[in-house]
Amino acid sequence: MKSYKDLSPSLRTIMTPGPVEVDPRVLRAMSYPILGQFDPEFTELMNETMEMLRDVFQTSNQWAYPIDGTSRSGIEAVLVSVIEPGDKVLVPIYGRFGNLLVEISERCGAEVVLLEKEWGTVFDPQEIIAAIHREKPDIVAIVHGETSTGCVQPLEGIGAACREVDALLVVDAVATIGGVSVQTDAWQLDAVIGGTQKCLSVPSGMAPITYNERVEAKVLRRKTIERGLRENGPAATDAVAAGKPVASNYFDLGQLQDYWSPKRLNHHTESTSMLYALREGLRLVLQEGLEERFDRHKRHEAALVAGLKAMGLTLYGNPTCKLPVVTCIQIPEGIDGESVRAMLLNSFGIEIASSFGPLKGQIWRIGTMGFSCNQKNVLHVLGALEAVLLWHDAAITSGKALQAALSVYAPKEEELPC
Ligand SMILES: *Cc1c(COP(=O)(O)O)cnc(C)c1O
């Protein structure tokens, strides 16, 4: 019989836009004993997780809970639950993940209206607001932080415009949650999807979401008596279906919220170890403090950017809309981007990312997210990148990158502002 080696993954320095390194306390949480999903000790952990998610999403929404699946499962759950076949969905796109919103919306039977912006830039919110007034969509779906281009879309004002035409605003904040401020209530976002394996620094496998009463009202309109009855008996018969039924069982928010409510109506089996991990990850985020955490992400971004520029590299994208947690670099003329990435991995144990579609082979992307976002990693990636680029005979300035980054971390006396 074939025998397999012990599992022993290498210790990497992960500087990609996810998955990123995970705090040992989160990994430890995943190794704790299993509890039954209706054990009061476990449902208490579920309730605490909901409480902490409200803080991280900056909302007083009743509903804030994880979908079991990767981040796109959260996107899919929200979209399949709010889009009724024939609904008009406006999707402003400025990168790859905007296309994911289009794809999922189309599969839900939506009439999708696109608004497109050149990659590396974002929309002026006024352009989106004008399109909302013109198109009067049922739903607007947009990405907050585009990991494919390293850009962040300002959302202020869009939520208010949606309410004027009675549209729901759905936001993919997968890349930003826990690293960049996502103000669900202040920006009037109706549903927000977060990710675990990016700035929350929890393994991939859950998608925290939150949504308000406007979304809930639509979801409940689509709940049928028969379906509730079939799985859970008469207790589930309080809703009357007037809308078209949700085409998915696993992702039906109407059923999921019954599961997360005090009713605890049986749906799927909650992913015990992932819930432990998410709870511990959220606890660490709140222990650090949201503002402190956002500031930490900006500080390490500043050091990384200073180092890259000192090396003479050119950043990709409009700097006025740069996403603090992803830095995109133009691959210098004549350099094989994949060869550089391979040497970083094989010789230094560092992973950085390439990109997609039109940017494939054009840029590298360096993530500074969550537990990976620290001084040791930033200095390590700058030193290694300089060495690997010199090895590849790239025309860069040597000897300056680490000094520039160190100056951001510990400015010398004469560099301090007076
Ligand atoms: C990573 C990412 C996703 C997809 O996440 P998965 O966990 O791979 O499903 C969606 N949107 C954005 C903006 C992302 O960065």
The ligand as an SDF file (V2000), in Angstrom:
LIG
                    3D

 15 15  0  0  0  0  0  0  0  0999 V2000
  -10.8650   37.5260   -2.6420 C   0  0  0  0  0  0  0  0  0  0  0  0
  -12.0290   38.2730   -3.0980 C   0  0  0  0  0  0  0  0  0  0  0  0
  -13.2480   37.6380   -3.4300 C   0  0  0  0  0  0  0  0  0  0  0  0
  -13.4330   36.1360   -3.5240 C   0  0  0  0  0  0  0  0  0  0  0  0
  -13.1370   35.4670   -2.3780 O   0  0  0  0  0  0  0  0  0  0  0  0
  -13.1090   33.8610   -2.2860 P   0  0  0  0  0  0  0  0  0  0  0  0
  -12.8550   33.6630   -0.8190 O   0  0  0  0  0  0  0  0  0  0  0  0
  -11.9590   33.4320   -3.1180 O   0  0  0  0  0  0  0  0  0  0  0  0
  -14.3960   33.3180   -2.7050 O   0  0  0  0  0  0  0  0  0  0  0  0
  -14.3110   38.4440   -3.7800 C   0  0  0  0  0  0  0  0  0  0  0  0
  -14.1970   39.7840   -3.8200 N   0  0  0  0  0  0  0  0  0  0  0  0
  -13.0410   40.4220   -3.5390 C   0  0  0  0  0  0  0  0  0  0  0  0
  -12.9820   41.9070   -3.6150 C   0  0  0  0  0  0  0  0  0  0  0  0
  -11.9230   39.6970   -3.1630 C   0  0  0  0  0  0  0  0  0  0  0  0
  -10.7770   40.3430   -2.8960 O   0  0  0  0  0  0  0  0  0  0  0  0
  1  2  1  0
  2  3  1  0
  2 14  2  0
  3  4  1  0
  3 10  2  0
  4  5  1  0
  5  6  1  0
  6  7  2  0
  6  8  1  0
  6  9  1  0
 10 11  1  0
 11 12  2  0
 12 13  1  0
 12 14  1  0
 14 15  1  0
M  END
$$$$
